[in-house]
Amino acid sequence: MTYKHPSGEEFHGVIGRTVYESTPWWPEQKLKPGSPNVVMVVLDDTGFSHFGCYGSSIATPNIDALAEKGARFTGFHTTALCSPTRACLLTGRNHHAVGMRGISNFDTGFPNMRGSIPKSAATLAEILRDQGYATFAAGKWHLAPMSECSAAGPFTNWPLQKGFDRYYGFLQGETDQFHPELTHDNHFVDVPKGVEEGYHFSEDVVDRASGMVRDLTSLVPEKPFFLYLAFGAMHAPHQAPQSYLDKYRGKFDAGWDAVRAEWFEWQKALGVIPPQTKLAPRNPGVKPWEELTANEKAFACRLQEAFAAMLEHTDAQIGRLIDFLKGIGQWENTVFMVLSDNGASQEGGQTGVLDEMKWFNLMQEDVNAAVERLDDIGGPNSHCNIPWGWAQVGNTPLKWYKQNTHGGGVRDPLVMHFPKGLEAPGAIRAQFCHAIDIAPTVLDIIGIPVPDVVAGVPQMPVHGVSLKPALADPKAEIPRGAQMFEMLGHRGIWKDGWKAVTHHENGKPFDEDKWELYKLSEDFSEYDDLAEREPERLKEMIDLWWAEAERHGALPLDDRGAFALFAASRRPGMPTSRGHFVYYPPVSHIVSDACPPVARGWKMAANIDHPASGGDGALVSRGSINSGFVLYIKNGRPHFDYNAFHEHTLLVGREALRPGPRKIELHVARRQDGGGDVSLLVDGAEVAHGSIPRLLFLISSLGMDIGRSVAPVNDDYAEPFEYGGRIHTVTFDIPPLELRGEAKAIVRAAEAQQ
């Protein structure tokens, strides 16, 4: 007698009444013995020329060694922004088709911009896990709507729900490298040690990623793994240990014109660009170096030194990971790749910024004031980003930057290393390829077909092609059709060595965009515009763009204002969809996108039971030492500090709090001049009053904590500064008026946090 088990499991044995009348059966092992591990290292905002092996003078010895023994691609392209490129990398599909037209913070109400990857586009992690791989993600995620990234979830688009067994990193588009917002699996965790103990996120994330692999290899050594390691580097803030900062003092004093020319010549010598390549002219707004003032030069050089220090420090962490894999005997059987998600950033503006939150707040950097703090740059007391001039150096020999569909935004470095599957190590691969090709390449190397169904969901077609032939033969042809680009209204199309591209001005009708035409196979830097000489070809390319845009779901083109981009985050059920907020501590860390929007002013009340002793500590803390606010008790007295880029407005109560139930209130009223009048109250009586010169639209990319301050807002205390009493509730009340400048700042910040 046999019967079918209620689970419906496919079973090819025999089930009788007793085990003696039955035959057991086990499913066949899906993976072939010896299947390779896969490590994908993703850097942020790293331009085509930033690695030493792509022409820079910045020391990247570990990446250079990978290139020497691996494959260096010079035709690798991305989407020009972070979330979209990462969606391409993990799914093999074009970013519009998987709902990631822009960054995951946005949901425009159209299928091409939901801020999350649909189930019909399974990630590489989901596919590999189904095939028996262990899957680990570490570092930056930014593939979930940030309105969903609070402790309330939903967790549908967090790493563990997208195919990864383990996760350690940060969910936002950027984080402070000394005080990161850390998430472990599905919950928030504290930074394991302080800055004074030598903490840096890049070191921490490599330690955690190595720990995941170590556990697996120690317990089940025959099981392969996929590690997706996305550093916070090289996104702003550019922060590195002091020893790395010291190494680059004076290294860029020659200025961006001279350094760009030097890198350009070295690129030709290395063969990463054809010898006939022309150096693209300076981008609009980039001044000749000699026209800068002494202060502008000093400030720009120090910012570039911090960038270089951070990149070399990141390279050292990649080297530690490689040494670890060698030490556990896994290196020879690992497909290891390092790449960038887009070109060098333009968010530093013309001068660069000491704190990029100024750029988000529509504030111009005062260079003459900034040079008074040169020694802060690259350390915990800065949140800096490089100016346009140095960004274009990082994109040498190309024009424009991240966010743009010209080469400076979409042409990026890619190094692949795989001892078992690589011929002609060190040879350059010049084939056109795209981020959508990475997942198909990995599956092809492993020998896994692209599944038609994953978790019961039919899958959309994969758009990328495998680059495996190029690993075996540097000159191999990679058959592929057209590749479309669209980012924030900028557009481009590549086919058979030709590229048509536009630089869109926001608010200008799309039909008025000027299209340029380049024979990319002969014009690496997009120097010679052939649009007027090849009008018929240009028309064919433009028509092809529209056809590909429709086929891949890129429509409608969209350059609407701020509120449309964030409409979904204000729907009922989202953390910021109200004007009245009540928190019941202890609560988990609250990410910035889920914090009460305080740009319009706010009223805050903390209902506490204050102890007779040991009552110092933070009640509410938002942001960091670079910008933020904090309500805290010190020496028994209530304090409030509003920190606008190291300009502090500090209020201190006149008397120490009496033990017992107390109500601490803060009233901040925004004035017409953009400043704020602030009152500190205890049990309804005002105990301090002050004036904030300027209320920021966006005060920090770091979020909020209640009952402690894990990232100090001033030097008055040290983290975690936990309050010793009991906090019953903390309430925020926000005025209903939405300021136009606030919305612009939110969008600007979100677009830059890529």
Secondary structure as UniProt FT lines:
FT   TURN            6..7
FT   HELIX           19..21
FT   TURN            33..34
FT   STRAND          37..43
FT   TURN            48..49
FT   HELIX           52..54
FT   HELIX           61..69
FT   STRAND          71..73
FT   STRAND          76..77
FT   HELIX           82..91
FT   HELIX           96..98
FT   TURN            104..105
FT   TURN            111..112
FT   TURN            119..120
FT   HELIX           124..130
FT   TURN            131..132
FT   STRAND          134..140
FT   HELIX           146..148
FT   TURN            151..152
FT   TURN            156..157
FT   HELIX           159..161
FT   TURN            162..163
FT   STRAND          166..170
FT   STRAND          182..184
FT   TURN            185..186
FT   STRAND          187..189
FT   HELIX           195..197
FT   HELIX           201..219
FT   TURN            221..222
FT   STRAND          225..230
FT   TURN            233..234
FT   HELIX           242..247
FT   TURN            248..254
FT   HELIX           256..270
FT   TURN            275..276
FT   TURN            284..285
FT   HELIX           289..291
FT   HELIX           294..327
FT   TURN            328..329
FT   HELIX           331..333
FT   STRAND          334..340
FT   TURN            347..351
FT   HELIX           357..360
FT   TURN            361..362
FT   HELIX           367..370
FT   HELIX           371..376
FT   TURN            377..378
FT   TURN            380..381
FT   HELIX           388..394
FT   TURN            395..397
FT   TURN            402..403
FT   HELIX           407..410
FT   STRAND          414..417
FT   HELIX           419..421
FT   TURN            425..426
FT   STRAND          428..429
FT   STRAND          433..434
FT   HELIX           435..437
FT   HELIX           438..446
FT   STRAND          453..454
FT   TURN            455..456
FT   STRAND          457..458
FT   HELIX           468..472
FT   TURN            474..475
FT   STRAND          483..487
FT   TURN            488..489
FT   STRAND          490..495
FT   TURN            496..497
FT   STRAND          498..502
FT   TURN            506..507
FT   HELIX           510..512
FT   STRAND          515..519
FT   TURN            520..522
FT   TURN            524..525
FT   TURN            531..533
FT   HELIX           535..551
FT   TURN            552..553
FT   HELIX           562..565
FT   TURN            566..567
FT   HELIX           568..570
FT   TURN            572..573
FT   TURN            575..576
FT   STRAND          580..583
FT   HELIX           592..594
FT   TURN            599..600
FT   STRAND          601..610
FT   STRAND          617..623
FT   STRAND          627..634
FT   TURN            635..636
FT   STRAND          637..644
FT   TURN            645..646
FT   STRAND          647..652
FT   STRAND          660..670
FT   TURN            672..673
FT   STRAND          676..682
FT   TURN            683..684
FT   STRAND          685..692
FT   STRAND          704..706
FT   TURN            715..716
FT   TURN            719..720
FT   STRAND          726..733
FT   HELIX           740..752
//
